[in-house]
Amino acid sequence: MEPLSARDLEPERSWKRGTIRSVSGPSATLGINQLLAIQAESFRTAQATTRLAYPAEASMSARELMNLLDLARYGVLATSRLDGRPHASPVGFVLAEGSFWIASLPGVRLRNLRLQPYASLVITRGSRARHQALMVEGTVRLHPPQDMPLHVGARWVNRYGAQPAWAAALIELRPGRLFSHAASLRPPASASSRGEFVARGRGGSSLETVAATVGPAVGGR
């Protein structure tokens, strides 16, 4: 996947009216502030290894979270069988009032959630030095498809073009823990003629080093 561009970080345009949603408009009901509050508490209670993997200083802002959830149309939802074996698969989702709504076919996923109503959702965009990641864990409630709230249904149609008439159930994932990460490409202080750059979170934690020795290629042999 190509790195994020400045255009990628703009809010998504509605396919119905061609208008841009904003935090202060209809998207205010997404529950972004609720997600940020959960993220702050998750960082406060996280173990050191988790804080190392998800440094708080590299977490996403409200605008970045909204953009990611607009632009990333699919995530991976993980559930667990009673014997402990995991199950993970791609899913579409919409966010409403701080909950993630997911339409599901019958099968392993719904069987798992009826027995253990807890799931994890991972949403990513970009790659290498420019990437965003969101990891959500929480409890789940299952709803009959006909009980989909009107505002959730409207957002689903806006994102995917039609109601999920194929769904056997709706999954409502209510986040209990949330971590996010936004990486950016910054030249380290030691970068010189070697063309070496380091991918860092905004707080400076090194994620990946990409070295390109250009001298021999440019100078000839």
mmCIF file of the C-alpha atoms, coordinates in Angstrom:
data_MODEL
# 
_entry.id   MODEL 
# 
loop_
_atom_site.group_PDB 
_atom_site.id 
_atom_site.type_symbol 
_atom_site.label_atom_id 
_atom_site.label_alt_id 
_atom_site.label_comp_id 
_atom_site.label_asym_id 
_atom_site.label_entity_id 
_atom_site.label_seq_id 
_atom_site.pdbx_PDB_ins_code 
_atom_site.Cartn_x 
_atom_site.Cartn_y 
_atom_site.Cartn_z 
_atom_site.occupancy 
_atom_site.B_iso_or_equiv 
_atom_site.pdbx_formal_charge 
_atom_site.auth_seq_id 
_atom_site.auth_comp_id 
_atom_site.auth_asym_id 
_atom_site.auth_atom_id 
_atom_site.pdbx_PDB_model_num 
ATOM 1   C CA . MET A 1 1   ? 0.000   0.000   0.000   1.00 0.00 ? 1   MET A CA 1 
ATOM 2   C CA . GLU A 1 2   ? 1.315   3.478   -0.851  1.00 0.00 ? 2   GLU A CA 1 
ATOM 3   C CA . PRO A 1 3   ? 2.261   5.928   1.922   1.00 0.00 ? 3   PRO A CA 1 
ATOM 4   C CA . LEU A 1 4   ? -0.401  8.398   3.017   1.00 0.00 ? 4   LEU A CA 1 
ATOM 5   C CA . SER A 1 5   ? -0.508  11.666  1.098   1.00 0.00 ? 5   SER A CA 1 
ATOM 6   C CA . ALA A 1 6   ? -1.811  15.020  2.281   1.00 0.00 ? 6   ALA A CA 1 
ATOM 7   C CA . ARG A 1 7   ? -5.001  14.289  0.346   1.00 0.00 ? 7   ARG A CA 1 
ATOM 8   C CA . ASP A 1 8   ? -5.376  10.984  2.173   1.00 0.00 ? 8   ASP A CA 1 
ATOM 9   C CA . LEU A 1 9   ? -5.537  12.879  5.466   1.00 0.00 ? 9   LEU A CA 1 
ATOM 10  C CA . GLU A 1 10  ? -8.533  14.982  4.372   1.00 0.00 ? 10  GLU A CA 1 
ATOM 11  C CA . PRO A 1 11  ? -12.049 13.981  5.499   1.00 0.00 ? 11  PRO A CA 1 
ATOM 12  C CA . GLU A 1 12  ? -13.868 11.603  3.170   1.00 0.00 ? 12  GLU A CA 1 
ATOM 13  C CA . ARG A 1 13  ? -16.496 13.085  0.830   1.00 0.00 ? 13  ARG A CA 1 
ATOM 14  C CA . SER A 1 14  ? -20.042 11.794  1.103   1.00 0.00 ? 14  SER A CA 1 
ATOM 15  C CA . TRP A 1 15  ? -20.998 9.770   -1.966  1.00 0.00 ? 15  TRP A CA 1 
ATOM 16  C CA . LYS A 1 16  ? -24.569 11.032  -1.679  1.00 0.00 ? 16  LYS A CA 1 
ATOM 17  C CA . ARG A 1 17  ? -24.133 14.790  -1.564  1.00 0.00 ? 17  ARG A CA 1 
ATOM 18  C CA . GLY A 1 18  ? -20.436 15.400  -2.255  1.00 0.00 ? 18  GLY A CA 1 
ATOM 19  C CA . THR A 1 19  ? -20.050 17.319  0.979   1.00 0.00 ? 19  THR A CA 1 
ATOM 20  C CA . ILE A 1 20  ? -17.187 17.046  3.473   1.00 0.00 ? 20  ILE A CA 1 
ATOM 21  C CA . ARG A 1 21  ? -18.091 15.843  6.946   1.00 0.00 ? 21  ARG A CA 1 
ATOM 22  C CA . SER A 1 22  ? -16.459 17.722  9.803   1.00 0.00 ? 22  SER A CA 1 
ATOM 23  C CA . VAL A 1 23  ? -15.926 17.085  13.509  1.00 0.00 ? 23  VAL A CA 1 
ATOM 24  C CA . SER A 1 24  ? -18.375 19.849  14.402  1.00 0.00 ? 24  SER A CA 1 
ATOM 25  C CA . GLY A 1 25  ? -21.057 18.587  12.000  1.00 0.00 ? 25  GLY A CA 1 
ATOM 26  C CA . PRO A 1 26  ? -22.729 15.166  11.692  1.00 0.00 ? 26  PRO A CA 1 
ATOM 27  C CA . SER A 1 27  ? -19.475 13.397  12.556  1.00 0.00 ? 27  SER A CA 1 
ATOM 28  C CA . ALA A 1 28  ? -19.631 14.834  16.062  1.00 0.00 ? 28  ALA A CA 1 
ATOM 29  C CA . THR A 1 29  ? -22.029 11.951  16.810  1.00 0.00 ? 29  THR A CA 1 
ATOM 30  C CA . LEU A 1 30  ? -19.325 9.424   15.926  1.00 0.00 ? 30  LEU A CA 1 
ATOM 31  C CA . GLY A 1 31  ? -18.046 9.519   19.491  1.00 0.00 ? 31  GLY A CA 1 
ATOM 32  C CA . ILE A 1 32  ? -14.450 10.502  18.724  1.00 0.00 ? 32  ILE A CA 1 
ATOM 33  C CA . ASN A 1 33  ? -14.096 12.231  22.097  1.00 0.00 ? 33  ASN A CA 1 
ATOM 34  C CA . GLN A 1 34  ? -15.276 9.036   23.810  1.00 0.00 ? 34  GLN A CA 1 
ATOM 35  C CA . LEU A 1 35  ? -12.577 7.076   21.970  1.00 0.00 ? 35  LEU A CA 1 
ATOM 36  C CA . LEU A 1 36  ? -9.929  9.597   23.017  1.00 0.00 ? 36  LEU A CA 1 
ATOM 37  C CA . ALA A 1 37  ? -11.001 9.302   26.658  1.00 0.00 ? 37  ALA A CA 1 
ATOM 38  C CA . ILE A 1 38  ? -10.792 5.503   26.475  1.00 0.00 ? 38  ILE A CA 1 
ATOM 39  C CA . GLN A 1 39  ? -7.370  5.797   24.832  1.00 0.00 ? 39  GLN A CA 1 
ATOM 40  C CA . ALA A 1 40  ? -6.093  8.089   27.595  1.00 0.00 ? 40  ALA A CA 1 
ATOM 41  C CA . GLU A 1 41  ? -7.226  5.639   30.274  1.00 0.00 ? 41  GLU A CA 1 
ATOM 42  C CA . SER A 1 42  ? -5.750  2.712   28.323  1.00 0.00 ? 42  SER A CA 1 
ATOM 43  C CA . PHE A 1 43  ? -2.354  4.400   28.208  1.00 0.00 ? 43  PHE A CA 1 
ATOM 44  C CA . ARG A 1 44  ? -2.573  5.253   31.910  1.00 0.00 ? 44  ARG A CA 1 
ATOM 45  C CA . THR A 1 45  ? -3.097  1.625   32.909  1.00 0.00 ? 45  THR A CA 1 
ATOM 46  C CA . ALA A 1 46  ? -0.968  -0.036  30.202  1.00 0.00 ? 46  ALA A CA 1 
ATOM 47  C CA . GLN A 1 47  ? 2.066   -2.168  30.990  1.00 0.00 ? 47  GLN A CA 1 
ATOM 48  C CA . ALA A 1 48  ? 5.517   -0.960  29.994  1.00 0.00 ? 48  ALA A CA 1 
ATOM 49  C CA . THR A 1 49  ? 5.739   -3.313  26.998  1.00 0.00 ? 49  THR A CA 1 
ATOM 50  C CA . THR A 1 50  ? 2.438   -1.990  25.637  1.00 0.00 ? 50  THR A CA 1 
ATOM 51  C CA . ARG A 1 51  ? 3.554   1.620   26.086  1.00 0.00 ? 51  ARG A CA 1 
ATOM 52  C CA . LEU A 1 52  ? 6.730   0.742   24.206  1.00 0.00 ? 52  LEU A CA 1 
ATOM 53  C CA . ALA A 1 53  ? 4.747   -0.693  21.284  1.00 0.00 ? 53  ALA A CA 1 
ATOM 54  C CA . TYR A 1 54  ? 2.199   2.136   21.361  1.00 0.00 ? 54  TYR A CA 1 
ATOM 55  C CA . PRO A 1 55  ? 4.004   5.251   22.701  1.00 0.00 ? 55  PRO A CA 1 
ATOM 56  C CA . ALA A 1 56  ? 1.447   7.778   23.907  1.00 0.00 ? 56  ALA A CA 1 
ATOM 57  C CA . GLU A 1 57  ? 3.261   10.643  22.194  1.00 0.00 ? 57  GLU A CA 1 
ATOM 58  C CA . ALA A 1 58  ? 2.678   8.940   18.819  1.00 0.00 ? 58  ALA A CA 1 
ATOM 59  C CA . SER A 1 59  ? -1.045  8.350   19.361  1.00 0.00 ? 59  SER A CA 1 
ATOM 60  C CA . MET A 1 60  ? -3.561  9.846   16.939  1.00 0.00 ? 60  MET A CA 1 
ATOM 61  C CA . SER A 1 61  ? -5.427  13.091  17.495  1.00 0.00 ? 61  SER A CA 1 
ATOM 62  C CA . ALA A 1 62  ? -9.189  13.492  17.114  1.00 0.00 ? 62  ALA A CA 1 
ATOM 63  C CA . ARG A 1 63  ? -8.794  14.634  13.519  1.00 0.00 ? 63  ARG A CA 1 
ATOM 64  C CA . GLU A 1 64  ? -6.431  11.761  12.674  1.00 0.00 ? 64  GLU A CA 1 
ATOM 65  C CA . LEU A 1 65  ? -8.775  9.206   14.222  1.00 0.00 ? 65  LEU A CA 1 
ATOM 66  C CA . MET A 1 66  ? -11.731 10.575  12.300  1.00 0.00 ? 66  MET A CA 1 
ATOM 67  C CA . ASN A 1 67  ? -9.799  10.542  9.035   1.00 0.00 ? 67  ASN A CA 1 
ATOM 68  C CA . LEU A 1 68  ? -8.584  6.977   9.560   1.00 0.00 ? 68  LEU A CA 1 
ATOM 69  C CA . LEU A 1 69  ? -12.085 5.727   10.360  1.00 0.00 ? 69  LEU A CA 1 
ATOM 70  C CA . ASP A 1 70  ? -13.432 7.520   7.295   1.00 0.00 ? 70  ASP A CA 1 
ATOM 71  C CA . LEU A 1 71  ? -10.785 6.308   4.854   1.00 0.00 ? 71  LEU A CA 1 
ATOM 72  C CA . ALA A 1 72  ? -10.209 2.752   6.079   1.00 0.00 ? 72  ALA A CA 1 
ATOM 73  C CA . ARG A 1 73  ? -13.272 0.816   4.955   1.00 0.00 ? 73  ARG A CA 1 
ATOM 74  C CA . TYR A 1 74  ? -12.301 -2.527  6.516   1.00 0.00 ? 74  TYR A CA 1 
ATOM 75  C CA . GLY A 1 75  ? -10.637 -3.864  9.628   1.00 0.00 ? 75  GLY A CA 1 
ATOM 76  C CA . VAL A 1 76  ? -9.842  -7.288  11.077  1.00 0.00 ? 76  VAL A CA 1 
ATOM 77  C CA . LEU A 1 77  ? -12.100 -8.549  13.847  1.00 0.00 ? 77  LEU A CA 1 
ATOM 78  C CA . ALA A 1 78  ? -10.696 -11.211 16.165  1.00 0.00 ? 78  ALA A CA 1 
ATOM 79  C CA . THR A 1 79  ? -12.752 -13.519 18.387  1.00 0.00 ? 79  THR A CA 1 
ATOM 80  C CA . SER A 1 80  ? -11.934 -16.624 20.411  1.00 0.00 ? 80  SER A CA 1 
ATOM 81  C CA . ARG A 1 81  ? -13.291 -20.146 20.427  1.00 0.00 ? 81  ARG A CA 1 
ATOM 82  C CA . LEU A 1 82  ? -14.016 -21.809 23.756  1.00 0.00 ? 82  LEU A CA 1 
ATOM 83  C CA . ASP A 1 83  ? -10.856 -23.936 23.420  1.00 0.00 ? 83  ASP A CA 1 
ATOM 84  C CA . GLY A 1 84  ? -8.774  -20.780 23.011  1.00 0.00 ? 84  GLY A CA 1 
ATOM 85  C CA . ARG A 1 85  ? -8.154  -20.975 19.279  1.00 0.00 ? 85  ARG A CA 1 
ATOM 86  C CA . PRO A 1 86  ? -8.456  -17.530 17.664  1.00 0.00 ? 86  PRO A CA 1 
ATOM 87  C CA . HIS A 1 87  ? -10.575 -16.559 14.696  1.00 0.00 ? 87  HIS A CA 1 
ATOM 88  C CA . ALA A 1 88  ? -9.887  -13.371 12.702  1.00 0.00 ? 88  ALA A CA 1 
ATOM 89  C CA . SER A 1 89  ? -11.346 -12.089 9.448   1.00 0.00 ? 89  SER A CA 1 
ATOM 90  C CA . PRO A 1 90  ? -11.870 -8.798  7.561   1.00 0.00 ? 90  PRO A CA 1 
ATOM 91  C CA . VAL A 1 91  ? -15.063 -6.873  8.314   1.00 0.00 ? 91  VAL A CA 1 
ATOM 92  C CA . GLY A 1 92  ? -16.756 -3.655  7.300   1.00 0.00 ? 92  GLY A CA 1 
ATOM 93  C CA . PHE A 1 93  ? -17.700 -1.278  10.105  1.00 0.00 ? 93  PHE A CA 1 
ATOM 94  C CA . VAL A 1 94  ? -19.248 2.044   10.993  1.00 0.00 ? 94  VAL A CA 1 
ATOM 95  C CA . LEU A 1 95  ? -18.652 4.109   14.126  1.00 0.00 ? 95  LEU A CA 1 
ATOM 96  C CA . ALA A 1 96  ? -21.621 5.627   15.968  1.00 0.00 ? 96  ALA A CA 1 
ATOM 97  C CA . GLU A 1 97  ? -21.601 7.209   19.422  1.00 0.00 ? 97  GLU A CA 1 
ATOM 98  C CA . GLY A 1 98  ? -18.334 5.510   20.326  1.00 0.00 ? 98  GLY A CA 1 
ATOM 99  C CA . SER A 1 99  ? -19.353 1.967   19.301  1.00 0.00 ? 99  SER A CA 1 
ATOM 100 C CA . PHE A 1 100 ? -18.215 0.022   16.246  1.00 0.00 ? 100 PHE A CA 1 
ATOM 101 C CA . TRP A 1 101 ? -21.093 -1.592  14.322  1.00 0.00 ? 101 TRP A CA 1 
ATOM 102 C CA . ILE A 1 102 ? -20.273 -4.636  12.181  1.00 0.00 ? 102 ILE A CA 1 
ATOM 103 C CA . ALA A 1 103 ? -22.633 -6.678  10.007  1.00 0.00 ? 103 ALA A CA 1 
ATOM 104 C CA . SER A 1 104 ? -21.925 -10.403 10.101  1.00 0.00 ? 104 SER A CA 1 
ATOM 105 C CA . LEU A 1 105 ? -22.870 -13.543 8.218   1.00 0.00 ? 105 LEU A CA 1 
ATOM 106 C CA . PRO A 1 106 ? -23.648 -16.684 10.266  1.00 0.00 ? 106 PRO A CA 1 
ATOM 107 C CA . GLY A 1 107 ? -20.681 -18.822 11.171  1.00 0.00 ? 107 GLY A CA 1 
ATOM 108 C CA . VAL A 1 108 ? -17.724 -19.122 13.509  1.00 0.00 ? 108 VAL A CA 1 
ATOM 109 C CA . ARG A 1 109 ? -17.597 -15.424 14.392  1.00 0.00 ? 109 ARG A CA 1 
ATOM 110 C CA . LEU A 1 110 ? -21.154 -15.262 15.710  1.00 0.00 ? 110 LEU A CA 1 
ATOM 111 C CA . ARG A 1 111 ? -20.860 -18.623 17.470  1.00 0.00 ? 111 ARG A CA 1 
ATOM 112 C CA . ASN A 1 112 ? -17.760 -17.377 19.262  1.00 0.00 ? 112 ASN A CA 1 
ATOM 113 C CA . LEU A 1 113 ? -19.392 -14.097 20.285  1.00 0.00 ? 113 LEU A CA 1 
ATOM 114 C CA . ARG A 1 114 ? -22.512 -15.787 21.631  1.00 0.00 ? 114 ARG A CA 1 
ATOM 115 C CA . LEU A 1 115 ? -20.291 -17.870 23.922  1.00 0.00 ? 115 LEU A CA 1 
ATOM 116 C CA . GLN A 1 116 ? -17.659 -15.207 24.647  1.00 0.00 ? 116 GLN A CA 1 
ATOM 117 C CA . PRO A 1 117 ? -18.951 -11.689 23.929  1.00 0.00 ? 117 PRO A CA 1 
ATOM 118 C CA . TYR A 1 118 ? -15.557 -10.037 23.655  1.00 0.00 ? 118 TYR A CA 1 
ATOM 119 C CA . ALA A 1 119 ? -13.624 -9.046  20.530  1.00 0.00 ? 119 ALA A CA 1 
ATOM 120 C CA . SER A 1 120 ? -10.683 -7.066  19.175  1.00 0.00 ? 120 SER A CA 1 
ATOM 121 C CA . LEU A 1 121 ? -10.760 -4.877  16.061  1.00 0.00 ? 121 LEU A CA 1 
ATOM 122 C CA . VAL A 1 122 ? -7.603  -3.741  14.245  1.00 0.00 ? 122 VAL A CA 1 
ATOM 123 C CA . ILE A 1 123 ? -7.743  -1.014  11.596  1.00 0.00 ? 123 ILE A CA 1 
ATOM 124 C CA . THR A 1 124 ? -4.672  0.065   9.615   1.00 0.00 ? 124 THR A CA 1 
ATOM 125 C CA . ARG A 1 125 ? -3.797  2.324   6.716   1.00 0.00 ? 125 ARG A CA 1 
ATOM 126 C CA . GLY A 1 126 ? -0.513  3.064   4.921   1.00 0.00 ? 126 GLY A CA 1 
ATOM 127 C CA . SER A 1 127 ? 2.759   1.203   5.209   1.00 0.00 ? 127 SER A CA 1 
ATOM 128 C CA . ARG A 1 128 ? 6.374   1.439   6.303   1.00 0.00 ? 128 ARG A CA 1 
ATOM 129 C CA . ALA A 1 129 ? 7.313   4.988   7.315   1.00 0.00 ? 129 ALA A CA 1 
ATOM 130 C CA . ARG A 1 130 ? 3.810   6.422   6.859   1.00 0.00 ? 130 ARG A CA 1 
ATOM 131 C CA . HIS A 1 131 ? 1.210   4.291   8.545   1.00 0.00 ? 131 HIS A CA 1 
ATOM 132 C CA . GLN A 1 132 ? -1.650  4.537   11.007  1.00 0.00 ? 132 GLN A CA 1 
ATOM 133 C CA . ALA A 1 133 ? -2.932  1.782   13.270  1.00 0.00 ? 133 ALA A CA 1 
ATOM 134 C CA . LEU A 1 134 ? -5.853  1.492   15.664  1.00 0.00 ? 134 LEU A CA 1 
ATOM 135 C CA . MET A 1 135 ? -6.433  -1.430  18.037  1.00 0.00 ? 135 MET A CA 1 
ATOM 136 C CA . VAL A 1 136 ? -9.725  -1.697  19.941  1.00 0.00 ? 136 VAL A CA 1 
ATOM 137 C CA . GLU A 1 137 ? -10.789 -4.308  22.498  1.00 0.00 ? 137 GLU A CA 1 
ATOM 138 C CA . GLY A 1 138 ? -14.149 -4.493  24.187  1.00 0.00 ? 138 GLY A CA 1 
ATOM 139 C CA . THR A 1 139 ? -17.410 -6.198  24.959  1.00 0.00 ? 139 THR A CA 1 
ATOM 140 C CA . VAL A 1 140 ? -19.909 -7.121  22.271  1.00 0.00 ? 140 VAL A CA 1 
ATOM 141 C CA . ARG A 1 141 ? -23.677 -7.034  21.974  1.00 0.00 ? 141 ARG A CA 1 
ATOM 142 C CA . LEU A 1 142 ? -25.450 -8.872  19.159  1.00 0.00 ? 142 LEU A CA 1 
ATOM 143 C CA . HIS A 1 143 ? -28.527 -7.341  17.531  1.00 0.00 ? 143 HIS A CA 1 
ATOM 144 C CA . PRO A 1 144 ? -31.013 -8.670  14.942  1.00 0.00 ? 144 PRO A CA 1 
ATOM 145 C CA . PRO A 1 145 ? -30.408 -6.942  11.579  1.00 0.00 ? 145 PRO A CA 1 
ATOM 146 C CA . GLN A 1 146 ? -33.854 -5.335  11.678  1.00 0.00 ? 146 GLN A CA 1 
ATOM 147 C CA . ASP A 1 147 ? -32.866 -3.548  14.900  1.00 0.00 ? 147 ASP A CA 1 
ATOM 148 C CA . MET A 1 148 ? -30.111 -1.529  13.220  1.00 0.00 ? 148 MET A CA 1 
ATOM 149 C CA . PRO A 1 149 ? -30.495 2.095   14.421  1.00 0.00 ? 149 PRO A CA 1 
ATOM 150 C CA . LEU A 1 150 ? -31.455 4.504   11.654  1.00 0.00 ? 150 LEU A CA 1 
ATOM 151 C CA . HIS A 1 151 ? -28.279 6.588   11.958  1.00 0.00 ? 151 HIS A CA 1 
ATOM 152 C CA . VAL A 1 152 ? -26.124 3.436   11.825  1.00 0.00 ? 152 VAL A CA 1 
ATOM 153 C CA . GLY A 1 153 ? -27.972 2.233   8.741   1.00 0.00 ? 153 GLY A CA 1 
ATOM 154 C CA . ALA A 1 154 ? -27.531 5.618   7.047   1.00 0.00 ? 154 ALA A CA 1 
ATOM 155 C CA . ARG A 1 155 ? -23.791 5.544   7.671   1.00 0.00 ? 155 ARG A CA 1 
ATOM 156 C CA . TRP A 1 156 ? -23.546 1.978   6.396   1.00 0.00 ? 156 TRP A CA 1 
ATOM 157 C CA . VAL A 1 157 ? -25.269 2.958   3.142   1.00 0.00 ? 157 VAL A CA 1 
ATOM 158 C CA . ASN A 1 158 ? -23.016 6.010   2.869   1.00 0.00 ? 158 ASN A CA 1 
ATOM 159 C CA . ARG A 1 159 ? -19.887 3.852   3.197   1.00 0.00 ? 159 ARG A CA 1 
ATOM 160 C CA . TYR A 1 160 ? -20.869 0.689   1.325   1.00 0.00 ? 160 TYR A CA 1 
ATOM 161 C CA . GLY A 1 161 ? -23.696 1.715   -1.012  1.00 0.00 ? 161 GLY A CA 1 
ATOM 162 C CA . ALA A 1 162 ? -26.488 -0.501  0.341   1.00 0.00 ? 162 ALA A CA 1 
ATOM 163 C CA . GLN A 1 163 ? -27.927 -1.919  3.537   1.00 0.00 ? 163 GLN A CA 1 
ATOM 164 C CA . PRO A 1 164 ? -26.371 -5.246  4.683   1.00 0.00 ? 164 PRO A CA 1 
ATOM 165 C CA . ALA A 1 165 ? -29.428 -7.312  3.763   1.00 0.00 ? 165 ALA A CA 1 
ATOM 166 C CA . TRP A 1 166 ? -27.204 -10.393 3.819   1.00 0.00 ? 166 TRP A CA 1 
ATOM 167 C CA . ALA A 1 167 ? -26.382 -10.048 7.542   1.00 0.00 ? 167 ALA A CA 1 
ATOM 168 C CA . ALA A 1 168 ? -27.488 -12.632 10.094  1.00 0.00 ? 168 ALA A CA 1 
ATOM 169 C CA . ALA A 1 169 ? -26.692 -10.283 12.994  1.00 0.00 ? 169 ALA A CA 1 
ATOM 170 C CA . LEU A 1 170 ? -25.197 -6.920  13.871  1.00 0.00 ? 170 LEU A CA 1 
ATOM 171 C CA . ILE A 1 171 ? -22.195 -6.783  16.179  1.00 0.00 ? 171 ILE A CA 1 
ATOM 172 C CA . GLU A 1 172 ? -21.913 -3.742  18.445  1.00 0.00 ? 172 GLU A CA 1 
ATOM 173 C CA . LEU A 1 173 ? -18.369 -3.528  19.786  1.00 0.00 ? 173 LEU A CA 1 
ATOM 174 C CA . ARG A 1 174 ? -18.066 -1.185  22.766  1.00 0.00 ? 174 ARG A CA 1 
ATOM 175 C CA . PRO A 1 175 ? -14.396 -0.259  23.309  1.00 0.00 ? 175 PRO A CA 1 
ATOM 176 C CA . GLY A 1 176 ? -12.901 -0.918  26.714  1.00 0.00 ? 176 GLY A CA 1 
ATOM 177 C CA . ARG A 1 177 ? -9.267  -0.501  25.640  1.00 0.00 ? 177 ARG A CA 1 
ATOM 178 C CA . LEU A 1 178 ? -7.931  1.467   22.693  1.00 0.00 ? 178 LEU A CA 1 
ATOM 179 C CA . PHE A 1 179 ? -4.464  2.223   21.365  1.00 0.00 ? 179 PHE A CA 1 
ATOM 180 C CA . SER A 1 180 ? -3.513  4.124   18.225  1.00 0.00 ? 180 SER A CA 1 
ATOM 181 C CA . HIS A 1 181 ? -0.285  4.975   16.440  1.00 0.00 ? 181 HIS A CA 1 
ATOM 182 C CA . ALA A 1 182 ? 0.615   7.408   13.667  1.00 0.00 ? 182 ALA A CA 1 
ATOM 183 C CA . ALA A 1 183 ? 4.089   7.121   12.133  1.00 0.00 ? 183 ALA A CA 1 
ATOM 184 C CA . SER A 1 184 ? 5.901   9.733   10.064  1.00 0.00 ? 184 SER A CA 1 
ATOM 185 C CA . LEU A 1 185 ? 9.132   9.907   8.104   1.00 0.00 ? 185 LEU A CA 1 
ATOM 186 C CA . ARG A 1 186 ? 11.754  12.151  9.687   1.00 0.00 ? 186 ARG A CA 1 
ATOM 187 C CA . PRO A 1 187 ? 15.507  12.420  8.943   1.00 0.00 ? 187 PRO A CA 1 
ATOM 188 C CA . PRO A 1 188 ? 17.612  11.554  12.007  1.00 0.00 ? 188 PRO A CA 1 
ATOM 189 C CA . ALA A 1 189 ? 20.370  13.868  13.180  1.00 0.00 ? 189 ALA A CA 1 
ATOM 190 C CA . SER A 1 190 ? 22.989  11.424  11.852  1.00 0.00 ? 190 SER A CA 1 
ATOM 191 C CA . ALA A 1 191 ? 21.553  11.321  8.328   1.00 0.00 ? 191 ALA A CA 1 
ATOM 192 C CA . SER A 1 192 ? 24.139  12.453  5.787   1.00 0.00 ? 192 SER A CA 1 
ATOM 193 C CA . SER A 1 193 ? 25.216  11.625  2.263   1.00 0.00 ? 193 SER A CA 1 
ATOM 194 C CA . ARG A 1 194 ? 24.167  8.020   2.789   1.00 0.00 ? 194 ARG A CA 1 
ATOM 195 C CA . GLY A 1 195 ? 20.532  9.066   2.357   1.00 0.00 ? 195 GLY A CA 1 
ATOM 196 C CA . GLU A 1 196 ? 19.527  7.340   5.594   1.00 0.00 ? 196 GLU A CA 1 
ATOM 197 C CA . PHE A 1 197 ? 16.131  8.037   7.144   1.00 0.00 ? 197 PHE A CA 1 
ATOM 198 C CA . VAL A 1 198 ? 14.346  6.685   10.175  1.00 0.00 ? 198 VAL A CA 1 
ATOM 199 C CA . ALA A 1 199 ? 10.612  6.143   10.489  1.00 0.00 ? 199 ALA A CA 1 
ATOM 200 C CA . ARG A 1 200 ? 9.538   7.546   13.836  1.00 0.00 ? 200 ARG A CA 1 
ATOM 201 C CA . GLY A 1 201 ? 6.405   8.134   15.812  1.00 0.00 ? 201 GLY A CA 1 
ATOM 202 C CA . ARG A 1 202 ? 5.778   11.789  16.592  1.00 0.00 ? 202 ARG A CA 1 
ATOM 203 C CA . GLY A 1 203 ? 7.460   11.291  19.939  1.00 0.00 ? 203 GLY A CA 1 
ATOM 204 C CA . GLY A 1 204 ? 10.672  10.099  18.277  1.00 0.00 ? 204 GLY A CA 1 
ATOM 205 C CA . SER A 1 205 ? 10.559  6.350   18.921  1.00 0.00 ? 205 SER A CA 1 
ATOM 206 C CA . SER A 1 206 ? 12.366  4.553   16.091  1.00 0.00 ? 206 SER A CA 1 
ATOM 207 C CA . LEU A 1 207 ? 10.237  2.054   14.205  1.00 0.00 ? 207 LEU A CA 1 
ATOM 208 C CA . GLU A 1 208 ? 12.234  1.283   11.108  1.00 0.00 ? 208 GLU A CA 1 
ATOM 209 C CA . THR A 1 209 ? 15.476  2.357   9.445   1.00 0.00 ? 209 THR A CA 1 
ATOM 210 C CA . VAL A 1 210 ? 15.627  2.649   5.680   1.00 0.00 ? 210 VAL A CA 1 
ATOM 211 C CA . ALA A 1 211 ? 19.167  3.080   4.377   1.00 0.00 ? 211 ALA A CA 1 
ATOM 212 C CA . ALA A 1 212 ? 20.053  3.945   0.799   1.00 0.00 ? 212 ALA A CA 1 
ATOM 213 C CA . THR A 1 213 ? 23.731  4.264   -0.031  1.00 0.00 ? 213 THR A CA 1 
ATOM 214 C CA . VAL A 1 214 ? 23.663  6.448   -3.134  1.00 0.00 ? 214 VAL A CA 1 
ATOM 215 C CA . GLY A 1 215 ? 27.373  7.222   -3.536  1.00 0.00 ? 215 GLY A CA 1 
ATOM 216 C CA . PRO A 1 216 ? 28.440  4.318   -5.788  1.00 0.00 ? 216 PRO A CA 1 
ATOM 217 C CA . ALA A 1 217 ? 25.299  4.534   -7.918  1.00 0.00 ? 217 ALA A CA 1 
ATOM 218 C CA . VAL A 1 218 ? 25.701  8.266   -8.538  1.00 0.00 ? 218 VAL A CA 1 
ATOM 219 C CA . GLY A 1 219 ? 29.469  8.511   -8.739  1.00 0.00 ? 219 GLY A CA 1 
ATOM 220 C CA . GLY A 1 220 ? 30.043  5.624   -11.105 1.00 0.00 ? 220 GLY A CA 1 
ATOM 221 C CA . ARG A 1 221 ? 32.754  3.009   -10.865 1.00 0.00 ? 221 ARG A CA 1 
# 
